Amino acid sequence: MISHDAMSEQRHLQIASRMEGITEVEGLINALCEDFGVDEMHYGEILIAMTEAVNNAIVHGNKLDASKLVNITITAAAPTLEFRIEDQGPGFDFENIPDPTSPENIEKPNGRGVFLMRQLADSCTFDELGRVATLRFENALPQVERAQ
């Protein structure tokens, strides 16, 4: 038996920078995870990391400006699920984010989003001055076994 990447698909979602957009993202993730048979552990990690990423794009990137869009591209290629979140903001210094677990930051209400994204995804990278976040979840999709 040889393992093939039988499932390869791309999906897109574009939302206005309003908090209601998070609900659309949650719906997309629910449908995606059901369609591809993502297990509960990965589902929880994906849902939290994506909610944080999109929230950051809406609030910090686009400053809740509903005329600015957040573009989300999902690439499913078994066993990997990849999410690309792009906002229209100025970007940010993703190299120098304060550690939310250090004592001086523990009481602060902000600063946990990127930390959670990095903890939950197998990889979390930023491009275009921080306007694009890419989250990869390895082994999130079941492999399809086929006889040769």
C-alpha positions, 0 to 999 in steps of 0.5 A: 500500500502506498500513501497518496496525496489524494485530497488537494483543494483550495478554498477562499474566503474574503471578509470585511473587517468587522468582528462578525467576520469571525463567525464566517471563519468559524463556519468555514473551519467547521465545514472544512474539518467535517469535509476532510475528516479532521480529528477533534484535537486538530479541529480545536487547534485550528479553530483557536489559531485561526480565530486569533489570526483573523481577529488580529487581522481585523483589529490590529491590521485593518483597525476595524475598518470595514472597507478593508478586507481580510483574505483567507486562503486554505490549501488542503493537501493531505496530510497538511492543512495550510491557512493564509490570512492577509490583511490590508494594514501597515504590518507589524514587527512580528520579530519583537512581540513581548512574551505574554507568559513573562511576569511583566506581561501576565496581567496585560489583556493583549498580546496572546494571539500570536503566542497562541498561533505559534503554539497551536500550529505546526508552523506560523510564519509572517510575510509582507511586513506582517500583513500575511500570516501562514499557519500550517497544520501537519498531519491534520488531514487523514491520508488516503491509502491506495493499493498500487 
